[in-house]
Amino acid sequence: MKIQHFIIVIIPFVFLSCNDDFSINSDWEDNTIVIGLLQSSDTAQYIKINKSFLGEGDVYEMAEVADSIQYTTELTVHLIEYIIIDPNSSPFQSNNWKRSTRDTIILYRTSEIEKNKFNSNGEEGTFGTDKNYLYKTKEQLIDGYKYKLLVLIPGKIEPVWSETYMINKFVALKPSVNESQKIDMSNENNPYAVRWKSAIYGKVFQPTISFNYIEILGNDSSYHSIILEYPIQSVEELRTPSSYDVGTDMEQSVGGVDFYRYLGQKIPEDPNVRRVSTTVDFIFLSGGKSYETYLNVSQTEVSYGQTTPVYSNIYNGYGLFDSRYKYAVNDKILNVSSLDSLANGRFTSKLNFENYFAN
């Protein structure tokens, strides 16, 4: 699929003398902005479709009006499903795909998810939140298939569209679902490392750990989790459906000193609370090629005077449409040595963890 890059250039205008009739605003143009990440394990798929705006006056005041960024009428939004013809031929040739027997998937407009009026810094956001429209379907999507997003905008001749391949066949090597051995996080010289093979169509991967525990205060108990996120890794070449393509071996160290130091930083000390380690979940997240490009472009640092690059893979519009994938190996248990380090180690000894599962 063709990848498009867009550069937005902001040019300051300085006029020694000017005509009062001069306007820097051009004729109004409807620019559609689409954000969508499909995931087969989700119970529902959501696509965000907005428009950019241009007008006379304070742009911050205009942004607070929902109609400036929302389409007032419900749009026609479809997903078209394709199945590959020959898995051993290139999946990146359009003639190697055919329509599946499923009818076109229709997405309906919903406002069931309210938009937070505050940003991540706790400050009131710029854009209006009273009409947070999304487009939704509860149809089950299939790993390994291709989906074309088609959006019809009233007054636009050309449809807004994009395509994505659903990530498929992720393989966790360590720990595996069937592995019964308890997890050793305590070895500082040889830290525990998770290992996996890249999934079909997966370009970026991020291993994540959920450390689960119980807090006991008097007669009351509550369940808690600490999420440990590790660096995003990418593969040079996408794995394809070909039977000859076995994927790339990948690995991330997650145990040792860093594991306990992080828990010591994130779990507050409380002499009145007793804690019990329960399980550890290993979660693997993956994103497609377009998602990787979007991340790389959005994190690019530019020098003074340079323009900021903007990435889009939306035809006749702007934004991002891709797939993501989530695979979990749940309910693993720490071994005796790991529980001892948790209860008595230099980073976590004051957290009052018990060796509940030591026996």
N, C-alpha and C positions, 0 to 999 in steps of 0.2 A: 504494500500500500504506500502511496506517495505521502511523504512527510513534509509538512509545510512549516516554515519559520516566518514569524512576523516581527518586524522591528518597529517600535513606536518611538517616534522622534518628537521631542518637545522643543520648539524653537522660540526663544524670547524675541519679541518685537519691540524695537525702540524707535520712536518716531520723533524727530525734532519738531515737525509740524504735521498735522494730520487733518483730514476731512472729518467733520462730525458725523457724516453719513456712513463712514467706513465701519464695517462689521467683520470681526475675525471669524465669526461663525459661518460655516458653509451651510448649504441646504441640508435639512434633516435627513439622516440616513439610518435605517434600521439595521443595527449590527447585533446579531444573535450570539449569545454566549452560552455554551453548553458544558456542563461538568457531569460526568458519569463514570463510575467504576463498578462493573458488574462482578458479582461473586456468586457462584453456583450454590454455596452453602447457606446463603442468606434466604430467609423466608419471603423476602420482598426485595425488588430492585427499584431504586430511585434515580431519576435523572433530573438535574437542576437546569432549567432553561430560563435565562434572563435576556435582557437587551441593554445595550449601552444607551446613554442619553447625551444630548447636547442642547443647550438653551441659554437664554440671556439671564443673567443674575448670578446669585451665589450658588455655586455647585453643591455646597454642603447642605443648603436648604432644599435644593431640588432632590438630592439623594435621600432625604428623609421622607419624601413622598413615594409610596410604594409603586404608583403607576409609572414613575420615571424608569424603573428597572424591571417591572413585571409586565407581561402581556395581559391585557385586560380580558381577552377572550381565550377560551380553552383551545389549545393547539392540537393538531393531529400528530401524534407521536407513536411510531411503530418500531418494533424490533423484528427483523427478518432473519430467520434461522437457516444456516447452511451446514452441510455435511461434506467432508472431504471425499473425493472420488478415489484417489490412489495415494494411500499414506506414504508410500515409498518415493513419490514424486514431490516436488517442491510445493509446500502449502502456501507459498507467497505468490503463486500465479492464480489469478482469478478464475481461469478455466479449469482449475483442479477442484472446484467446489460446485455443488448443486443445491438447489433449494430442498430443504427437508419436507416431509409430508405434513408437518404441522402448519396450521394457518398462521398468518401474520399475527404477532403478539401486539396487542393494543395497550398502550399505557394511558392511564387516566389521571387527570389533574386532582391533586389533593392538597389540603392545607393542614393535615393532621399533625405534622411535626412543626412545632413553633420554633422560630428563630430566636436565639438569645440576643437580647438587646445590648448585652455587654460583651466586650472582646476579652481575649485571654488575660489582659492586664487589669481587668475589672473596671475598665472605663467604658462609657456609653459609646456604642458603635456609630458609624457614619450613616449606614443605610437603613431605610425603613424596614420594619419587621411585621407590620400589621397584615401583610399578605405574603406569607412565605409559601409560594406554590412550588410543588414538586410533581413529577410525573412518575406514576407507580404501576408496577405489575407484580402479581404474586405467582405468575407462571414459573415453573421450575426450569432453570437453564441447565444446559448439559455441558460438562467438561469436554474439551477437545473440539467443540463446534465453533463456528464463526458466526458472529451476529453483526448485522448492519443496523445502525440507528438511522431512522429517517424522520425528519421533522418538517412539516409543512407549515409555513408562516403565511397568514393572509396578506395578500399584496405582493408577495415575493414569487417570482416565476420559478427560480431554481430552488430545490429543496436543500435544507441543511442536513448533512449526513456525515457519518464516519463508520469505521469498522473496527472490530477487535476479535482476537482469538482467545477463547477461554482456556486458561491454564489447566494443565491436566497431568496426572500420573506423577505426583510428588512422592519421593521415597525417603523416609527417615531411616538412617542406618544405626544411629546411636543417640538416644535410646530408641529401641524399636517397640512397637505396640506389644509384641509377644515376649519381650525380655522381662524376666522375673527378678533379675539381680538388682539389689538395692544400689542407690546412687551414692558415689563417694565424691563429695565436694571438698574434702578436707586436705587433700594432698597438695601442698604448696609447690613441690618440685615438679609434679606432673599433674597439673590441674585437669579436671574433668572437661572433656571436649565433646560437643555434639557434632554429629556428622550426617550429611544428607547428600542426595543427588539432585541436581537441578531438574525442575519439572518442565514438561513440554510447554513451550511459549513463555516460560518464566525467565525474566531478564534480571530482576533484582530480588534478593532474599534477605530477610531479617529474622534471626532467631530471637525468641523472647521467652523468658521464664516467669511463671507465676508461682511464687513461694506462698503456700497457704498455711495458716496457723489459727489456733484458737486462743482467745484471751479470756482468762477467768478472773473475775472480780467478785469476791464473796460467793454468793450462790448464783450469780449471773455469768453467762458465757456468751461470747460472740465470735463470729468467724471473720477473718481478715485475710487479705492477700497483698503482697508486694510484687509489683511488676518490674522486672529487670529487662531492659531493652539493650540489645547489642548492635554493633555497627551494621549498616546495610552493605551487603556484598553483591557484586554483579558478575555475570559470566560474559565471556567474550562473544560466544556464539549461542544463539537460541537453540535449544533442543527441539527437534521436530518429531512428528509422529513416526518417522521411518524406523523400522525394526532394527536398523543398524546403528541408530543413534541412541546411545545408552546414557547420555547426559554427562555432566561435569561433577566430579567429587568435590564437596565443599565441607568446610570445618570451621568451628568457632569455639575457642576456649571459654568456658563459663564458670569454672570452679576455682578453688584456691582462695588466696587472700582477697581478691577483688569481690568475690561473692559475699564473704562475711563483712567486709568493710562497707559494702553498699547497704546490707541489712542493718548494720549498726548506725548508719546515717539516716535511714528512712523510718526505723521503728523507734518511737520515743521511749525513753526510760520512765518507768513508773514502778516504784517499790511495792505498790499495793496490788499489782497485776502479776498473775502467773501466766506463762505462755506455753503452748504445746504445739510443736511442729506436726502437721498432718501429712500433706502431700506436696509434690512439686509437679507442675504441668510444664511441658516443653511445647511451645507454640512456634510454628514456622509460618512466616508471612511472605508472600511473593507478589510481585507486580510485573506487568508486561513491559515491552520495549518502549512504548510511548510514555509510560509512567516514569521510566528511568530517565528518558530525555527531558521530561518536564522537571524532574527533580534537579538534574544537572544544570539546566538552564536557569531555573529559579534561584539556585544557590550561587550562580556566577557573580563574582565580584567585579565591579567596573570602576575604572578610574574617573576622576573628575573630568567632566566634559564629554564622557562617552555615553552612548545611548544604552538603555537597559534592554537586553534581548527578551523577547516574549515567545514562548513556544505554543503551538496549536496544531492539532491533527484533525480539526473540524473543517470540512469543506463548506464554503459559503457561510462561514461563521468563525467563531473563535472558541478556544477552550480545550478540554481534554476528555477523551473517551477511550477507556481501556478496561482490562480485566484485572482482578486480583484473586488471591488464593490463600486459604488458611488451612493448615493441617496441624493437629494437636496430638501429642502423646501424653495422656493425662494420668494422674493418680500414681505417680512414681513416689517411692519412699526413700528417705535418706538412710544411709547405713549407720552403724554404731559410732564409728569414728566421726562422721559428719555431725551427728547429734551431740557428741561430746564437745566438739569444737564450737557448736552453736551455744551450748550451755556454759562452757568455761573459757572460750577463746577470748583473745584480747580485744576484739571489736564488739562482741555480743554478750559478754559475761554479765553485764548489768541489765540485760533485757529479761532476765528470769525465765529462760527457757528450760524445760524439763526434758530429760532423756526418756520420754514417754514410750517411744517405739524402740528403745535400745535392746529389748529382750527378743 
